[in-house]
Amino acid sequence: MTPSDQPRPAAPFVGPRPYNIGEKLFGRDRERLELLDLLIAERIVLLYSASGAGKTSLVQAALVPALRNEAFTVPPVARVTFEQATGLSELPANRYVFAVLLSLEEGQPKERQFPLAALARKTLPDYLDERWAETAQTGGMVLIIDQFEEILTIDPTDLEAKGEFFAQLGTALRSPYRWALLAMREEHVAGLDPYRSVIPTRLASTFRLELLNEQQARQTMQEASAQAGVVFTNAAAQKLTDDLRRVRVQRPGGSLEEQLGPTVEPTQLQVVCLRLWSKLAPDKTTIEEGDVEALGSADTALADYYTETVELLGSRERLVRDWIEDELITAEGLRNQILKEGALQSRRVDAEAISLLDERHLVREERRRGISWLELTHDRLVQPIRANNATWRNIHLTPFQRQAVLWDRQGRPDHLELRGLGLRTAERWAEEHDSDLTCSERDFLEACLRSRLRIRNRRLIPVMAVGLAILAVVSFEGYRRLLEAQPWGYWTDLKSGEPHELGGDFVAIGRSEPGFEKLFNREIHLESTFVSRWHLVVSRDLLAFDMRSLNGTTINGRFLKYSDPQDIADGDLITIAGFAPFRFSKIERSYFPFFRPPAPRYSPLSHGTWAILLDGRAGRAIPLVDGAYYLTKSENGGISLASAEVSGGMLRIARSTDSFQMDLHTLDTNDDYYFFGMFKFEDRAYYAIGIPPGVRVSEFLKNDWGEPISGTEYASKMTFCFGQRSQGTSQRMRDLETQIVQIQSNDDPRCALGPFQIVSLR
């Protein structure tokens, strides 16, 4: 057998997984010695680091063998989570304790292992006393629990079981013959504070594992290769290290500059080196610069790894690719941090996909002040992801889909719209794949169709001019009537998604009665008794008139006052009597009445929607499906909703079965904002009342007889905002100091957030 026929030794690089016990870890000698000395001296140590720094590898491949060389007994590394145990008929006394005991039992011969039912009833101190009592005479034992942050993240509401686990752990560690190492991600360290008091030493001894520096990265490559009989040259190691630590920095003037960062992600190094090793010829004994260059740079290896990961998502692959590029990478090519809650609410990505990206060290989740943030693990991933996404789209997407992506990312400019044969081809494809279209693709196709209609109209003008001249002579009055008969707007029901045409000089909206048709040639009839007769009239010149309605009309969260007509604009949110929400869409007048633009398309509300939040300032209509929401200030200065309590929450909105239709509770806003409820009082007066923090809105807005103040009988009838405290006049209500503002104009009260309205669906 010739040397070239000899099989190459197994790769000394492990890729994205951690190193296991028995495998050689390189580049971490200093950390191994420092952590070993600290643990022996302090007995209880908290090891923490950022995701992907290599905690598990350091523990399994370096620390455990070193401890055993020091005569310590080291059972299998434990976790506080476990898969469903087969054969367990009853729930364990404590799920976290049981998970640790299951891990420790793995090191025992099967014939010596405790039955699951007996193990589920044991406490941690009793188990250690029973199973590891002899270690007191043989040097002591070391309990290692990896991924310890899971005790905090599995079930945030399971506080009693968590407290019991920490109490048992503290009792077990009071023995001077037991050592412990708890390893976790650094963003969760603060979550241990409530439990430190029950642990000996209060976890005062900590060790932070950094990412690999430049020297350690080179050492890892060269020493691992040398073990397999291959020399990794200095020049090649330096080239690959520099490639992996490149970052993009935004300069003060806004320009981007590529620089060499101080660290390398261990996972990325392992992924790239594993691919480099797989490309070596069997008889090659050195890795040189040319081999690194032949790899196609680290970008190629990282892009391949990214592809392997997102392909695991199946049908969700495209959505996740787009989400990563749109949300986690800025237009300038920098990493971007986003709220995890916002990502889940967008429905472009789900918790399972985020978990996979986190496990594969592509995305890092961090918690700050109880809020989870997401970002790419390293700047080095930006360019490979962008390039790989572009290649993937060229292979898997049609020209129409690729053009839609480009159009959406560049701000939807007209010059990127499809014309001619390309548009006709796109129409046919869209008809055959309607269920596969994304929202941006639908918008793109509709924009192209509207532009085609405008172009056709412009081209027909010279031809039609002659015909119009003839028609003007023969039938000018008939043509004028055709023009006047054109609809000038759509009135779209936000509950059903159904659009109503608005035409004629005036349209009446409300409860109609026989004889009304003589006054108005167009009507939109609403059955509810909450709505008044002749409730609202809208004119062709886009003026809205409140016809002395009982329960009022709002436009973008502000009341339309009686006898004070107001302009309406395209996209306005208009609510009738706090009951019927609509969106107004303007139709541009066409001199060719037979060419009419398509009606706006809105999907009906999903099953289970119990209310709609109308954000007047942003023009958004947000369906409420969950039982409760917390309103807070968004990053862009508007309002944001979360379905779980978050830091900075200002208002709790919850579903209710009483006559008030929903529960609104004001939260502590730290005097940054003051919550105002706006309503129509009796006939023609409009007021805003400041509602202090910590009260139920429906209870606060009652008179001395315990009845709701006129105009506040149900929450949908009101609108709200957060404004300045120093406006209006001071008055006491319900034994609390508050402010009352008489609404004279749309500037009253002065709103910092809002206005918004919550329309209950009856």
matplotlib code that plots the C-alpha trace (Angstrom):
import matplotlib.pyplot as plt

x = [0.0, 1.4, 1.4, -1.3, -3.5, -3.2, -6.5, -6.1, -6.4, -9.7, -10.2, -8.8, -11.6, -15.1, -17.1, -20.1, -20.4, -18.6, -15.5, -16.3, -14.4, -11.5, -10.9, -8.0, -8.9, -6.3, -5.7, -7.2, -4.3, -4.2, -8.0, -7.8, -5.1, -6.7, -10.2, -8.7, -6.8, -9.8, -12.2, -9.8, -9.2, -12.7, -14.7, -17.8, -17.3, -19.7, -18.3, -20.0, -19.4, -21.1, -22.8, -20.3, -17.2, -16.7, -17.8, -18.9, -15.7, -13.5, -15.4, -15.6, -12.3, -10.1, -11.4, -12.9, -9.6, -7.6, -9.8, -9.5, -5.7, -6.0, -7.7, -11.2, -14.2, -16.1, -19.5, -21.0, -21.7, -25.3, -28.1, -31.3, -33.5, -34.4, -36.4, -39.5, -38.3, -39.8, -41.4, -42.0, -45.6, -45.7, -44.2, -40.9, -40.9, -38.8, -38.2, -34.8, -33.4, -34.6, -32.9, -29.5, -29.9, -30.7, -27.4, -25.4, -26.8, -25.6, -22.1, -23.3, -23.5, -27.0, -27.3, -26.4, -28.8, -31.7, -35.2, -36.7, -39.6, -37.2, -34.9, -37.8, -38.5, -34.9, -33.5, -30.1, -28.4, -29.7, -28.7, -25.1, -24.8, -26.0, -24.2, -20.9, -20.3, -16.9, -15.5, -14.9, -12.0, -10.7, -10.3, -13.8, -16.2, -17.0, -20.6, -20.6, -23.9, -23.6, -26.1, -27.2, -29.2, -31.9, -33.0, -34.1, -35.5, -37.4, -40.5, -40.2, -43.4, -42.2, -40.6, -41.5, -39.7, -36.7, -36.4, -36.6, -33.9, -31.5, -32.2, -31.3, -28.2, -27.1, -27.6, -25.6, -22.7, -22.3, -20.2, -16.5, -15.8, -18.0, -17.0, -19.3, -18.9, -22.0, -21.6, -24.0, -24.4, -23.5, -26.7, -28.6, -26.2, -28.3, -31.2, -29.4, -29.5, -32.7, -31.1, -27.5, -28.2, -28.9, -25.7, -22.4, -20.1, -23.2, -21.5, -18.9, -16.2, -16.7, -14.7, -15.5, -14.4, -13.5, -13.6, -10.3, -7.7, -5.5, -2.7, -5.1, -6.8, -3.5, -2.5, -5.8, -5.3, -1.6, -1.6, -4.7, -3.3, 0.1, -1.6, -2.9, 0.5, -0.1, 1.9, -0.3, 2.2, 2.4, 1.5, -1.6, -2.7, -2.3, -4.2, -7.2, -7.1, -7.2, -10.0, -12.1, -11.6, -12.5, -15.3, -17.0, -16.9, -19.0, -16.9, -18.2, -19.0, -21.2, -18.8, -17.9, -14.4, -13.2, -10.8, -9.3, -11.1, -9.5, -11.3, -12.4, -15.6, -14.5, -17.5, -16.7, -13.0, -14.0, -16.5, -14.0, -11.1, -13.2, -14.1, -10.4, -9.3, -11.9, -10.4, -6.8, -5.4, -4.8, -1.0, -0.7, 1.3, 1.3, -1.4, -0.2, -1.6, -2.6, -4.8, -6.5, -7.0, -8.4, -11.0, -12.5, -12.0, -13.8, -16.8, -17.4, -17.1, -19.4, -21.9, -22.0, -22.6, -25.3, -27.0, -26.8, -28.6, -31.4, -32.1, -33.1, -36.1, -37.8, -40.7, -39.7, -36.3, -37.1, -39.0, -36.1, -33.5, -35.4, -35.9, -32.2, -31.2, -34.0, -34.0, -30.6, -28.5, -28.8, -28.9, -25.2, -24.2, -23.8, -25.3, -28.6, -30.2, -33.9, -36.5, -37.3, -40.9, -41.2, -39.6, -42.2, -45.1, -44.0, -44.7, -41.8, -39.9, -41.0, -39.5, -38.3, -36.4, -34.8, -33.8, -32.2, -30.2, -29.1, -28.0, -26.0, -24.3, -25.6, -27.9, -27.2, -30.1, -29.3, -31.6, -31.3, -33.7, -36.0, -36.2, -34.7, -32.7, -31.5, -28.4, -26.0, -23.1, -20.4, -19.9, -18.0, -21.3, -22.9, -21.2, -21.4, -25.2, -25.9, -24.0, -25.5, -29.0, -28.5, -27.2, -30.1, -32.7, -31.1, -31.6, -34.9, -36.9, -38.4, -37.3, -40.6, -39.8, -36.2, -37.4, -40.0, -37.2, -35.1, -38.0, -39.0, -35.4, -34.7, -37.8, -40.2, -39.2, -41.2, -38.2, -37.9, -41.5, -42.0, -43.4, -44.6, -43.8, -42.2, -45.3, -47.6, -45.4, -45.5, -49.3, -49.7, -47.2, -49.0, -52.3, -50.9, -49.0, -51.4, -50.9, -47.1, -47.0, -45.5, -47.0, -44.2, -44.8, -48.5, -47.7, -45.2, -47.6, -50.3, -47.9, -46.9, -50.5, -51.4, -48.4, -49.5, -52.9, -51.5, -49.3, -52.2, -54.2, -51.4, -51.0, -54.7, -55.1, -54.0, -56.3, -59.2, -58.8, -60.5, -63.2, -63.7, -64.0, -66.7, -68.4, -68.2, -70.2, -72.6, -73.0, -71.1, -73.7, -73.7, -69.9, -70.0, -72.5, -70.1, -67.3, -69.4, -70.6, -67.1, -66.4, -64.0, -63.1, -63.4, -64.7, -63.2, -64.6, -61.7, -63.7, -64.6, -62.1, -65.1, -64.6, -67.6, -67.5, -68.0, -69.7, -71.9, -71.6, -72.4, -72.4, -74.3, -72.9, -75.1, -78.5, -80.7, -84.5, -87.0, -86.9, -83.1, -82.4, -84.1, -81.5, -78.4, -77.7, -75.1, -75.5, -73.6, -76.0, -75.0, -77.4, -76.1, -78.1, -74.9, -74.8, -77.0, -79.2, -77.3, -74.3, -71.7, -71.7, -68.6, -68.5, -66.8, -64.4, -63.2, -64.9, -66.4, -69.4, -70.6, -74.4, -74.9, -74.3, -74.9, -71.7, -69.3, -66.9, -63.1, -60.6, -57.2, -58.0, -59.2, -62.9, -64.7, -66.6, -70.2, -70.5, -66.8, -66.2, -62.7, -60.6, -60.0, -57.0, -56.0, -55.3, -57.3, -58.7, -62.4, -64.5, -68.2, -69.6, -66.6, -68.2, -67.5, -63.8, -63.1, -60.2, -60.7, -58.9, -58.9, -59.5, -57.8, -60.2, -59.8, -60.9, -61.5, -64.4, -64.2, -60.6, -61.0, -58.3, -58.8, -60.5, -58.1, -57.7, -57.7, -57.9, -60.8, -59.8, -58.7, -60.8, -60.5, -59.8, -61.7, -60.6, -58.6, -56.1, -56.1, -52.8, -53.8, -50.4, -49.0, -52.2, -51.9, -54.8, -53.5, -55.8, -55.9, -56.0, -54.3, -56.1, -54.0, -51.5, -49.0, -48.6, -45.2, -43.1, -41.4, -37.9, -39.1, -41.1, -44.5, -46.5, -45.8, -47.7, -46.4, -48.5, -46.4, -45.5, -42.3, -40.2, -41.6, -45.2, -47.6, -51.1, -52.5, -55.3, -57.2, -60.3, -63.4, -66.9, -68.5, -70.4, -67.3, -66.1, -62.5, -60.2, -57.8, -55.3, -52.8, -49.3, -46.4, -45.0, -42.5, -44.0, -42.6, -46.1, -49.6, -52.4, -55.5, -58.8, -60.8, -64.6, -67.6, -69.5, -73.3, -74.2, -71.5, -68.7, -65.4, -63.0, -59.8, -59.3, -55.9, -56.0, -53.3, -51.2, -52.3, -56.0, -58.7, -59.9, -63.6, -63.7, -61.9, -64.3, -67.4, -69.4, -70.3, -73.2, -71.0, -72.2, -70.0, -69.4, -71.5, -69.4, -67.3, -69.9, -67.8, -64.1, -64.4, -66.3, -63.2, -59.8, -56.5, -53.0, -50.0, -49.3, -47.9, -49.2, -49.0, -52.1, -55.8, -57.1, -56.5, -59.4, -59.9, -61.7, -62.1, -59.9, -57.1, -55.6, -56.0, -56.1, -59.1, -58.7, -61.6, -60.9, -61.1, -58.9, -57.0, -54.0, -55.9, -54.6, -51.0, -50.0, -46.5, -47.7, -50.9, -53.7, -55.1, -58.4, -59.3, -62.4, -64.1, -65.7, -69.2]
y = [0.0, 3.4, 6.4, 8.0, 5.0, 5.3, 6.5, 9.9, 9.8, 10.9, 14.7, 16.4, 19.0, 18.3, 20.9, 22.6, 20.0, 20.2, 18.1, 15.0, 13.3, 11.4, 13.9, 16.3, 20.0, 22.5, 26.1, 26.1, 25.1, 28.3, 28.2, 24.6, 25.2, 28.4, 26.8, 23.7, 25.7, 27.9, 24.9, 23.0, 26.1, 27.5, 24.2, 25.8, 27.7, 29.3, 29.1, 31.4, 32.7, 33.8, 31.2, 29.4, 30.1, 26.4, 25.9, 22.3, 21.4, 22.9, 20.9, 17.6, 17.4, 19.3, 19.8, 16.3, 14.5, 17.0, 16.5, 12.7, 13.0, 14.9, 11.9, 13.4, 11.3, 12.9, 11.4, 12.0, 15.7, 16.4, 18.6, 19.9, 18.7, 15.3, 13.6, 11.7, 8.7, 5.4, 3.4, 6.2, 6.1, 9.1, 12.5, 12.9, 14.8, 17.5, 17.5, 19.3, 17.0, 14.0, 15.2, 15.5, 12.1, 10.5, 12.0, 10.8, 7.3, 7.0, 6.3, 3.2, -0.3, -1.2, -3.9, -1.2, 1.5, 2.5, 1.8, 4.9, 5.0, 4.9, 7.5, 9.9, 10.0, 10.6, 14.0, 15.2, 15.0, 11.5, 10.2, 11.6, 10.3, 6.8, 6.6, 8.5, 8.2, 6.6, 9.7, 11.3, 8.9, 8.9, 12.6, 13.9, 14.1, 16.9, 17.5, 19.2, 20.6, 21.9, 24.4, 25.4, 28.3, 25.8, 25.9, 29.5, 29.2, 25.9, 27.2, 30.7, 30.2, 27.0, 29.0, 26.6, 23.6, 25.8, 27.0, 23.4, 22.3, 25.1, 24.2, 20.6, 21.6, 23.9, 21.1, 18.6, 21.1, 21.7, 18.6, 19.6, 16.5, 17.7, 20.2, 21.7, 23.4, 25.1, 26.1, 28.5, 31.3, 34.7, 36.5, 34.4, 34.9, 37.6, 35.2, 33.2, 36.1, 35.0, 31.6, 32.5, 32.7, 28.9, 27.9, 27.7, 30.6, 32.3, 31.4, 34.1, 32.3, 32.8, 32.1, 33.8, 31.9, 34.3, 33.6, 32.5, 35.2, 35.3, 33.2, 30.6, 30.3, 29.6, 27.2, 25.3, 24.8, 23.8, 21.6, 19.7, 19.1, 18.1, 15.4, 13.9, 14.1, 17.2, 20.4, 23.6, 26.2, 29.6, 31.5, 29.4, 29.5, 33.3, 33.7, 31.7, 33.3, 36.8, 35.7, 34.5, 37.5, 40.1, 42.5, 45.5, 48.8, 51.8, 55.0, 58.3, 59.5, 56.5, 54.6, 51.0, 49.7, 46.2, 45.6, 42.6, 41.9, 40.6, 37.2, 34.2, 32.1, 28.6, 27.1, 28.9, 27.9, 24.2, 24.4, 26.0, 23.7, 20.6, 21.6, 22.4, 19.0, 17.2, 18.8, 17.7, 14.9, 11.7, 11.9, 15.6, 16.3, 20.1, 22.7, 25.8, 29.2, 27.7, 25.2, 27.9, 29.9, 26.7, 26.5, 29.6, 31.6, 31.1, 32.6, 29.5, 27.1, 29.3, 29.6, 25.8, 25.4, 28.0, 26.1, 22.8, 24.5, 26.3, 23.2, 21.4, 23.8, 22.3, 24.4, 27.3, 27.7, 30.6, 32.5, 32.1, 33.1, 36.3, 37.0, 36.7, 39.0, 41.5, 41.7, 40.6, 42.4, 46.1, 47.7, 48.7, 45.1, 45.2, 42.9, 44.1, 43.3, 42.7, 41.7, 38.0, 38.8, 41.0, 38.3, 35.8, 38.2, 38.8, 35.1, 35.0, 32.8, 30.5, 29.4, 26.1, 27.8, 30.3, 27.4, 25.5, 28.6, 29.1, 25.5, 25.7, 28.9, 31.1, 33.2, 34.2, 35.0, 37.4, 38.5, 42.0, 43.2, 40.3, 40.9, 38.5, 39.9, 38.1, 38.8, 36.9, 35.4, 37.2, 39.9, 37.3, 35.6, 38.6, 38.4, 34.5, 34.7, 37.4, 35.7, 32.3, 33.8, 35.4, 32.1, 30.2, 32.7, 32.4, 28.6, 28.3, 31.5, 32.6, 35.9, 37.4, 36.4, 37.6, 41.0, 41.2, 40.8, 43.5, 45.9, 45.5, 45.8, 49.0, 50.8, 49.7, 52.1, 52.3, 51.6, 48.0, 47.0, 44.4, 45.3, 43.5, 39.8, 39.6, 40.9, 38.6, 35.6, 36.7, 36.9, 33.4, 32.0, 33.9, 32.4, 28.9, 29.4, 31.8, 30.0, 30.3, 34.1, 36.1, 39.5, 41.4, 39.4, 40.2, 43.9, 43.8, 42.2, 44.7, 47.6, 46.3, 45.9, 49.4, 50.8, 48.9, 50.4, 53.9, 53.4, 52.1, 55.1, 57.4, 55.6, 55.7, 59.4, 60.6, 58.0, 58.7, 62.4, 62.4, 60.1, 62.4, 65.4, 63.6, 62.5, 66.0, 67.2, 64.3, 63.4, 65.6, 65.4, 61.6, 61.6, 64.0, 61.7, 58.8, 60.8, 61.8, 58.3, 57.0, 55.8, 58.1, 55.9, 52.5, 52.0, 48.7, 46.8, 45.7, 42.9, 41.1, 42.6, 43.6, 46.8, 49.2, 51.6, 55.3, 57.3, 60.2, 63.6, 62.2, 58.7, 58.1, 55.5, 54.2, 52.8, 53.6, 53.8, 53.8, 57.2, 57.8, 56.8, 60.0, 62.0, 59.9, 57.9, 55.8, 54.2, 51.8, 50.2, 49.1, 47.0, 47.7, 49.9, 51.4, 53.2, 56.3, 57.0, 59.3, 58.5, 59.8, 61.5, 61.5, 63.8, 63.5, 66.3, 64.0, 65.7, 63.7, 65.0, 63.6, 63.9, 64.3, 60.6, 59.2, 57.3, 59.3, 58.8, 58.6, 59.2, 57.8, 57.7, 61.3, 62.2, 63.8, 66.6, 67.4, 70.4, 70.4, 68.6, 67.1, 66.1, 62.4, 61.0, 57.7, 55.0, 56.7, 54.4, 55.4, 53.9, 54.2, 54.3, 52.4, 49.4, 49.3, 49.9, 50.8, 51.9, 54.6, 54.2, 57.0, 56.3, 58.7, 60.0, 58.4, 60.0, 56.6, 55.3, 51.8, 51.3, 51.0, 50.2, 47.0, 47.2, 46.9, 43.4, 42.7, 39.3, 38.8, 38.5, 35.1, 32.9, 33.8, 37.6, 39.4, 43.0, 45.2, 47.8, 50.8, 52.7, 56.2, 57.7, 54.7, 53.9, 50.2, 47.8, 45.0, 42.0, 40.8, 37.0, 36.1, 36.6, 39.5, 42.0, 44.5, 47.9, 49.5, 52.0, 50.6, 51.3, 53.8, 55.8, 54.3, 51.8, 48.0, 45.0, 41.9, 38.9, 38.4, 41.0, 42.9, 45.5, 49.0, 47.8, 50.7, 49.2, 45.7, 44.9, 41.7, 40.0, 40.2, 38.8, 41.8, 44.6, 46.7, 44.1, 44.2, 44.9, 47.8, 48.1, 51.0, 50.0, 51.9, 54.3, 55.9, 59.4, 59.3, 59.3, 59.9, 57.8, 59.7, 58.3, 60.4, 60.2, 62.1, 63.4, 63.5, 65.5, 67.8, 67.9, 66.0, 65.3, 63.6, 62.3, 61.3, 57.8, 57.2, 54.0, 50.9, 51.1, 49.3, 51.9, 50.9, 51.2, 54.6, 56.1, 55.9, 58.7, 59.0, 56.5, 53.8, 54.3, 54.8, 58.4, 59.2, 58.3, 55.6, 52.8, 50.5, 50.7, 50.5, 53.8, 55.6, 56.4, 56.6, 58.1, 58.8, 62.4, 65.1, 65.3, 69.1, 69.9, 70.5, 71.2, 69.1, 67.3, 64.4, 61.3, 58.0, 59.6, 60.0, 63.2, 63.5, 65.9, 66.7, 68.3, 69.7, 68.7, 71.8, 70.6, 67.7, 68.8, 68.1, 66.3, 66.5, 62.9, 61.5, 58.0, 57.4, 58.1, 54.5, 52.8, 49.2, 48.1, 45.1, 42.6, 41.6]
z = [0.0, -1.0, 1.3, -0.9, -0.2, 3.5, 5.1, 6.8, 10.6, 12.0, 12.0, 15.1, 14.8, 16.0, 14.1, 15.9, 18.8, 22.1, 22.9, 24.9, 27.7, 26.2, 23.4, 23.5, 23.8, 22.5, 23.1, 26.6, 28.8, 30.8, 31.4, 32.4, 35.0, 36.4, 36.7, 38.3, 40.9, 41.6, 42.0, 44.3, 46.5, 46.7, 46.4, 44.8, 41.5, 39.0, 35.5, 32.9, 29.4, 26.3, 24.1, 21.9, 24.0, 24.8, 28.4, 27.8, 25.9, 28.6, 31.3, 29.6, 27.7, 30.0, 33.6, 34.2, 33.3, 35.4, 38.4, 38.2, 38.0, 41.3, 42.9, 42.8, 42.1, 39.2, 38.3, 34.9, 34.1, 35.1, 33.7, 35.3, 32.4, 31.2, 28.5, 29.6, 31.6, 30.3, 33.1, 35.5, 36.5, 38.9, 38.6, 40.5, 43.8, 42.2, 38.4, 38.7, 41.4, 39.4, 36.3, 38.2, 39.7, 36.3, 35.0, 37.9, 37.7, 34.1, 35.5, 37.5, 36.1, 35.2, 37.9, 40.5, 39.3, 41.4, 40.0, 38.5, 41.0, 43.9, 42.3, 41.7, 45.5, 46.6, 47.6, 46.4, 49.8, 50.6, 47.2, 47.5, 51.0, 49.9, 46.6, 47.2, 50.9, 50.4, 48.6, 52.0, 52.5, 48.9, 48.2, 47.7, 44.8, 42.3, 41.3, 37.8, 36.4, 32.9, 31.1, 34.6, 33.1, 32.3, 36.0, 35.3, 31.8, 31.7, 33.5, 34.9, 37.0, 38.8, 41.6, 44.4, 42.7, 41.9, 45.5, 46.7, 44.3, 45.4, 49.1, 48.5, 46.5, 49.4, 51.9, 49.8, 49.4, 53.2, 53.3, 53.2, 51.0, 48.1, 45.4, 42.8, 39.4, 37.9, 34.3, 32.6, 30.0, 31.3, 30.5, 33.1, 36.0, 37.6, 37.7, 40.5, 42.9, 44.8, 45.5, 46.4, 50.2, 50.4, 48.7, 50.8, 49.7, 48.0, 44.7, 45.4, 43.4, 39.6, 36.5, 33.1, 30.0, 27.2, 23.5, 21.9, 21.4, 18.4, 19.9, 21.3, 17.9, 16.2, 18.9, 18.6, 14.8, 15.0, 18.0, 16.9, 13.4, 14.8, 16.9, 13.6, 12.0, 9.9, 10.2, 10.2, 9.1, 10.9, 7.8, 7.1, 10.8, 10.8, 7.6, 8.8, 12.2, 10.7, 8.4, 11.3, 13.5, 10.9, 12.0, 10.3, 12.3, 11.6, 11.6, 13.0, 9.4, 8.8, 6.5, 7.2, 7.8, 8.2, 11.0, 12.9, 16.1, 19.3, 19.5, 17.5, 18.1, 18.9, 17.1, 13.9, 14.1, 14.5, 11.6, 9.2, 10.3, 9.9, 6.3, 5.6, 6.9, 4.7, 1.6, 2.2, 0.1, 2.1, 1.7, 2.5, 5.7, 5.8, 5.7, 3.9, 2.8, -0.5, 1.3, 3.2, 0.0, -1.8, 0.9, -0.6, 2.5, 5.8, 4.2, 2.1, 5.1, 7.3, 4.4, 4.0, 7.7, 7.6, 4.7, 6.7, 9.6, 7.8, 5.6, 8.9, 9.0, 6.0, 4.6, 7.0, 5.4, 3.2, 5.9, 8.3, 5.7, 5.0, 8.7, 9.5, 6.6, 7.2, 11.0, 12.3, 9.6, 9.0, 5.6, 6.2, 6.8, 10.6, 13.2, 14.7, 18.0, 18.1, 20.7, 20.8, 21.7, 18.6, 16.4, 17.6, 17.1, 13.5, 12.8, 10.4, 12.8, 15.7, 19.0, 17.5, 14.8, 17.2, 19.5, 16.5, 15.4, 19.1, 19.4, 16.2, 17.4, 14.6, 16.8, 20.4, 22.9, 25.7, 28.6, 30.0, 32.7, 32.0, 28.2, 25.7, 22.8, 19.6, 17.5, 15.2, 17.2, 15.3, 12.7, 10.7, 9.8, 8.0, 4.6, 4.3, 5.2, 2.7, -0.1, 0.7, 0.7, -2.6, -4.1, -2.6, -4.1, -7.5, -7.4, -5.6, -6.4, -9.7, -11.3, -10.0, -6.4, -6.6, -8.0, -5.2, -2.6, -4.3, -4.6, -1.0, 0.4, -1.7, -0.4, -3.1, -5.9, -9.2, -11.4, -10.1, -11.0, -13.7, -17.1, -20.3, -20.6, -17.2, -15.5, -17.5, -16.6, -12.9, -13.0, -14.3, -11.8, -8.9, -9.9, -9.8, -6.5, -4.6, -1.3, -1.6, -2.0, 0.8, 1.8, 0.1, -3.1, -3.1, -2.5, -5.4, -7.8, -6.9, -7.4, -10.8, -11.9, -10.7, -12.6, -15.8, -15.4, -15.1, -18.2, -20.2, -19.3, -20.3, -23.7, -24.3, -23.7, -27.2, -28.8, -26.5, -26.8, -30.2, -28.9, -25.9, -28.1, -30.1, -26.9, -25.5, -28.5, -28.6, -25.0, -22.7, -20.0, -20.1, -19.7, -16.9, -15.1, -15.6, -14.0, -11.1, -10.6, -10.0, -6.4, -4.6, -1.7, 0.0, 3.6, 4.7, 7.7, 9.9, 11.4, 8.2, 5.7, 3.4, 1.4, 0.8, -2.1, -1.4, -4.2, -4.8, -3.1, 0.4, 2.1, 5.3, 7.7, 10.6, 11.2, 8.2, 8.1, 5.2, 3.5, 4.0, 0.4, -0.7, 1.1, 0.3, -2.8, -0.9, 2.6, 4.8, 7.1, 10.6, 12.7, 16.2, 18.6, 19.7, 16.4, 15.9, 12.9, 10.5, 12.7, 10.3, 6.9, 4.6, 1.6, -1.8, -0.8, 2.1, 5.0, 7.9, 9.8, 13.2, 13.0, 16.8, 17.4, 20.9, 21.3, 19.2, 16.3, 16.4, 13.6, 14.4, 18.1, 18.3, 18.7, 15.8, 17.5, 16.6, 14.3, 13.6, 10.3, 9.8, 6.8, 6.4, 4.5, 2.9, 5.5, 8.4, 11.1, 11.8, 14.5, 14.8, 18.4, 19.7, 18.0, 14.2, 13.1, 9.5, 7.4, 4.7, 1.4, -1.2, -4.9, -7.3, -9.9, -13.4, -16.6, -18.0, -15.7, -17.0, -15.7, -12.0, -9.4, -7.4, -4.0, -1.0, 0.3, 4.0, 5.6, 8.0, 11.7, 12.8, 15.0, 18.7, 18.1, 20.9, 20.3, 18.0, 19.2, 16.8, 17.0, 15.8, 15.4, 13.4, 11.6, 12.7, 13.5, 15.8, 16.5, 20.2, 20.4, 23.7, 27.0, 28.2, 26.8, 28.2, 26.5, 26.5, 24.6, 21.5, 20.4, 17.7, 20.2, 19.5, 21.4, 21.5, 22.8, 24.5, 25.5, 28.7, 31.4, 30.4, 32.0, 31.3, 31.0, 31.3, 30.8, 31.1, 28.6, 29.5, 28.2, 30.5, 30.7, 32.4, 30.8, 30.5, 27.8, 28.9, 31.9, 31.7, 34.6, 34.7, 35.7, 37.3, 34.7, 37.1, 36.4, 32.9, 31.4, 32.7, 31.4, 30.0, 29.0, 26.5, 26.0, 24.8, 27.8, 27.4, 24.3, 23.0, 25.5, 25.3, 28.2, 29.1, 32.6, 34.0, 35.4, 38.1, 38.1, 39.8, 39.3, 37.2, 34.7, 34.8, 38.6, 38.6, 36.0, 38.2, 39.9, 43.6, 43.1, 41.7, 38.1, 35.1, 34.1, 31.0, 28.0, 29.8, 29.9, 27.9, 27.1, 23.3, 23.5, 24.8, 23.5, 25.4, 25.4, 27.6, 28.1, 30.4, 33.9, 34.0, 31.8, 32.6, 36.1, 39.3, 40.9, 43.3, 42.1, 44.0, 46.7, 44.2, 42.8, 39.0, 36.1, 33.9, 30.4, 28.4, 24.8, 22.6, 19.7, 18.4, 20.5, 23.7, 25.7, 24.6, 23.9, 24.1, 23.2, 21.3, 20.9, 20.7, 20.9, 21.9, 20.1, 21.7, 19.3, 20.5]

ax = plt.figure().add_subplot(projection="3d")
ax.plot(x, y, z, "-o")
ax.set_aspect("equal")
plt.show()
